[in-house]
Amino acid sequence: MHGPTATLLVTCPDQRGVVARFAQFVTECGGNIIHADNHTDFSGGRFLTRIEWQLEGFQLPREEIGTAFGPLADELQATWELHFSDARPRIAIFVSKQDHCLLDLLWRHRAGEIPGEIVFVAGNHEELAPTVRDAGIEFRHIPVAKADKSGAEARQLELLEQQRVDLVVLAKYMQILSPDFVARAPRIINIHHSFLPAFVGAKPYHQALERGVKIIGATAHYVTPELDAGPIIEQDVTRVSHRDEISDLIRHGKDLERMVLARAVRLHLTNRVLVYGNRTVVFA
């Protein structure tokens, strides 16, 4: 409705006048700010902000904005990212055999709800290949053998580089990624069928049933070398009761997983997630 926009995600030490300094940078170049959101982490002394403005009428070409902003960022000891709303990030989805999260993402992609392009789906099994190809998307089968997991990851990394992938989404990809893969791959989002940090690892529904929980959840997070411990993007829960068996918990959990993963992917692609340390601020 308002044409392409630019978005700055910035974190810096908290200091007087910092909001005005960032706003001044945009307005002095003729920018019209349409969204601005700030957060101060008092415990860590950090200021975090998301500023979005219209590119129409902005006096700097987009390729010069980062260069112009650099001196101010250096002065304020800021780390920052610059994004444009009309960019179409390239997405790869990794799957195994479960299809509920994949089907949801494929539907949302077709409906235009995901502001990015799914360039391929990679699976360590072939069961989901027909589903992916019916959606008009390339499927790559890359089996992962225990004896040659590094070889499989090398092929995955090569494919990610060839296809210029910006984001990897693990849609129930039932493999643990090596630290080397995580370090070399683009940003990775995973969905975990538990309300982290509770019930990490395998069989969280069995763990939840044994504890007699009254709610179960799902968590979408960025992947780091430590298993299921990356910065959390999105979570949700639903109530369960003593009458629910494992099959009921799994059914409820699948509904949560697909919704939470889709929301996390969209938040990331619309540049609303700012990571600092092992935490996130989500400017939703």
Legacy VTK file of the C-alpha trace (Angstrom):
# vtk DataFile Version 3.0
C-alpha trace
ASCII
DATASET POLYDATA
POINTS 284 float
0.000 0.000 0.000
2.888 2.381 0.727
5.534 1.030 -1.627
8.851 -0.574 -0.659
10.329 0.210 2.731
13.678 -0.031 4.472
14.070 -1.446 7.973
16.920 -1.011 10.427
17.317 -3.463 13.311
19.764 -1.982 15.791
21.170 -2.802 19.200
23.616 -0.623 21.121
24.503 0.410 24.679
21.621 2.330 26.206
22.312 6.080 26.229
20.478 9.402 26.254
19.128 10.676 22.966
19.606 7.449 21.038
16.001 7.328 19.767
16.300 10.847 18.411
19.629 10.108 16.743
18.260 7.173 14.770
15.065 9.013 13.842
17.100 12.041 12.784
19.171 9.914 10.413
16.013 8.860 8.581
14.171 12.184 8.594
17.155 14.301 7.548
17.300 12.217 4.358
13.612 12.809 3.675
12.410 9.490 5.046
8.868 8.987 6.358
8.965 6.617 9.339
5.922 4.330 9.312
6.858 1.985 12.174
9.201 2.432 15.127
9.507 0.191 18.144
12.060 0.311 20.955
13.054 -1.807 23.926
15.574 -1.225 26.690
17.081 -4.214 28.448
17.892 -2.551 31.752
19.605 -5.621 33.181
22.114 -5.656 30.320
22.159 -1.953 29.597
21.178 -2.516 25.950
18.895 -0.500 23.701
17.158 -2.294 20.825
15.076 -0.779 18.069
13.293 -1.476 14.793
12.746 1.483 12.472
10.895 1.127 9.147
10.476 3.931 6.635
9.237 4.492 3.094
11.824 4.498 0.336
9.701 6.776 -1.831
11.131 10.260 -1.437
14.166 9.043 0.525
17.191 10.951 -0.717
19.730 8.129 -0.486
19.801 5.269 -3.002
19.311 1.998 -1.149
22.851 0.843 -1.940
24.221 3.905 -0.092
22.084 3.711 3.050
24.377 1.305 4.893
27.462 3.361 4.120
25.755 6.527 5.331
24.494 4.889 8.521
27.880 3.337 9.386
29.493 6.369 11.086
26.492 6.879 13.378
26.472 3.174 14.228
30.190 3.287 15.041
29.723 6.363 17.240
26.962 4.634 19.216
28.792 1.264 19.300
25.823 -0.305 17.519
25.398 -3.576 15.707
22.783 -3.385 12.975
21.022 -4.974 10.018
19.437 -3.248 7.047
16.590 -4.907 5.110
14.245 -3.985 2.267
10.617 -5.070 2.100
10.692 -5.882 -1.609
13.567 -8.347 -1.236
12.509 -11.985 -1.670
14.656 -14.144 0.650
15.423 -17.580 -0.759
14.260 -20.415 1.503
15.241 -24.085 1.732
13.136 -26.510 3.756
14.646 -29.662 5.276
12.289 -32.576 6.017
12.291 -36.226 7.027
8.977 -38.158 6.940
6.433 -36.066 8.876
4.450 -33.785 6.580
2.264 -31.513 8.721
4.688 -28.582 8.984
5.784 -28.937 5.364
2.201 -28.979 4.068
1.373 -25.868 6.066
4.402 -23.970 4.732
3.686 -25.040 1.149
0.075 -23.866 1.443
1.095 -20.520 2.933
3.731 -20.080 0.228
1.119 -20.683 -2.482
-1.306 -18.311 -0.748
1.313 -15.548 -0.649
1.514 -15.498 3.148
5.260 -16.152 3.228
7.275 -13.179 1.916
10.024 -15.304 0.413
10.687 -17.927 -2.227
10.946 -21.645 -1.416
13.652 -22.694 -3.867
13.883 -26.361 -2.885
12.985 -28.945 -0.259
15.662 -31.402 0.852
14.780 -34.680 2.536
16.806 -37.475 4.034
13.929 -39.775 2.981
11.924 -39.777 -0.254
8.400 -40.148 1.136
7.560 -36.445 0.772
8.970 -36.007 -2.737
5.568 -36.326 -4.517
4.001 -33.757 -2.195
6.760 -31.257 -2.901
6.796 -31.806 -6.647
3.001 -31.485 -6.818
3.517 -27.992 -5.385
5.867 -27.172 -8.255
8.977 -27.081 -6.065
12.194 -29.023 -6.537
12.826 -31.932 -4.149
16.368 -33.052 -3.395
16.917 -36.430 -1.760
20.069 -36.381 0.368
20.193 -39.533 2.508
22.015 -39.266 5.815
23.929 -42.400 6.779
25.454 -42.691 10.234
28.760 -43.651 8.652
28.843 -40.607 6.361
26.849 -37.819 7.979
29.590 -35.306 7.189
29.351 -36.241 3.513
25.608 -35.586 3.508
26.082 -32.228 5.203
28.768 -31.302 2.670
26.279 -31.954 -0.148
23.635 -29.918 1.664
26.016 -26.993 2.144
27.031 -27.117 -1.505
23.385 -27.008 -2.550
22.618 -24.116 -0.191
25.489 -22.136 -1.689
24.559 -22.967 -5.278
20.949 -21.894 -4.712
21.983 -18.739 -2.764
19.733 -19.684 0.145
19.116 -17.050 2.823
17.107 -19.136 5.317
16.879 -22.833 6.156
13.670 -24.078 7.802
13.747 -27.437 9.576
10.160 -28.666 9.138
10.432 -31.733 11.392
13.886 -32.628 10.042
14.787 -35.416 12.427
18.550 -35.028 12.304
20.966 -33.270 14.636
23.059 -30.780 12.686
26.782 -30.653 13.350
28.363 -27.456 14.749
30.340 -27.127 11.513
27.144 -27.194 9.441
25.468 -24.619 11.688
28.501 -22.333 11.436
28.644 -22.492 7.632
24.935 -22.535 6.757
22.627 -19.503 6.513
20.316 -18.734 9.422
18.340 -21.839 10.465
14.914 -22.005 12.134
13.780 -25.197 13.876
10.461 -26.286 15.343
10.580 -28.272 18.567
7.571 -30.201 19.855
7.926 -28.943 23.398
7.692 -25.714 25.331
11.452 -25.195 25.670
13.437 -25.319 27.860
11.224 -28.106 29.228
11.393 -31.629 27.806
14.334 -31.237 25.440
15.608 -34.088 23.287
13.673 -37.153 22.242
10.087 -38.119 23.110
8.951 -34.921 24.846
5.297 -36.035 24.784
6.194 -39.164 26.720
8.100 -36.997 29.194
5.129 -34.635 29.470
2.669 -37.472 30.059
4.866 -38.939 32.785
4.928 -35.560 34.534
1.152 -35.132 34.249
1.395 -31.709 32.622
-1.737 -29.619 32.082
-0.411 -27.728 29.070
1.819 -28.743 26.181
3.601 -26.443 23.789
5.753 -25.916 20.732
8.794 -23.708 20.272
10.400 -22.237 17.154
13.975 -21.129 17.602
17.148 -20.315 15.742
19.572 -23.213 15.589
22.885 -23.016 17.430
25.531 -25.689 18.032
23.931 -26.532 21.406
20.925 -28.818 20.882
17.524 -27.084 21.278
19.135 -24.113 23.003
19.081 -21.376 20.350
17.324 -18.001 20.658
13.552 -18.494 20.846
11.411 -16.748 18.226
7.882 -17.982 18.946
6.025 -20.296 21.336
2.475 -21.371 22.018
0.628 -23.768 24.305
-2.668 -25.635 24.576
-4.365 -27.265 27.533
-4.501 -31.038 27.958
-6.000 -33.237 30.625
-5.459 -36.508 32.434
-7.738 -38.148 29.854
-5.312 -37.418 27.007
-3.093 -40.247 25.863
0.138 -40.027 23.855
-1.782 -39.997 20.573
-3.888 -37.065 21.799
-0.836 -35.107 22.909
0.835 -35.679 19.539
-2.290 -34.543 17.673
-2.529 -31.363 19.728
1.196 -30.870 19.380
1.162 -31.100 15.585
-1.424 -28.324 15.420
0.799 -26.138 17.584
3.963 -26.991 15.651
2.692 -25.913 12.266
1.221 -22.656 13.600
4.270 -21.727 15.664
6.720 -22.532 12.861
4.734 -20.512 10.310
4.580 -17.511 12.642
8.315 -17.713 13.352
9.197 -17.902 9.661
6.996 -14.917 8.873
8.415 -12.875 11.768
11.925 -13.584 10.526
11.130 -12.786 6.895
9.420 -9.505 7.798
12.520 -8.468 9.764
10.852 -8.337 13.167
13.321 -10.472 15.133
16.430 -8.974 16.709
18.868 -11.447 18.250
21.191 -10.386 21.030
23.171 -12.923 23.012
20.985 -16.014 23.241
17.773 -14.016 23.395
15.473 -12.283 20.961
13.316 -9.215 20.905
10.352 -9.746 18.586
8.839 -6.501 17.320
5.480 -8.012 16.371
LINES 1 285
284 0 1 2 3 4 5 6 7 8 9 10 11 12 13 14 15 16 17 18 19 20 21 22 23 24 25 26 27 28 29 30 31 32 33 34 35 36 37 38 39 40 41 42 43 44 45 46 47 48 49 50 51 52 53 54 55 56 57 58 59 60 61 62 63 64 65 66 67 68 69 70 71 72 73 74 75 76 77 78 79 80 81 82 83 84 85 86 87 88 89 90 91 92 93 94 95 96 97 98 99 100 101 102 103 104 105 106 107 108 109 110 111 112 113 114 115 116 117 118 119 120 121 122 123 124 125 126 127 128 129 130 131 132 133 134 135 136 137 138 139 140 141 142 143 144 145 146 147 148 149 150 151 152 153 154 155 156 157 158 159 160 161 162 163 164 165 166 167 168 169 170 171 172 173 174 175 176 177 178 179 180 181 182 183 184 185 186 187 188 189 190 191 192 193 194 195 196 197 198 199 200 201 202 203 204 205 206 207 208 209 210 211 212 213 214 215 216 217 218 219 220 221 222 223 224 225 226 227 228 229 230 231 232 233 234 235 236 237 238 239 240 241 242 243 244 245 246 247 248 249 250 251 252 253 254 255 256 257 258 259 260 261 262 263 264 265 266 267 268 269 270 271 272 273 274 275 276 277 278 279 280 281 282 283
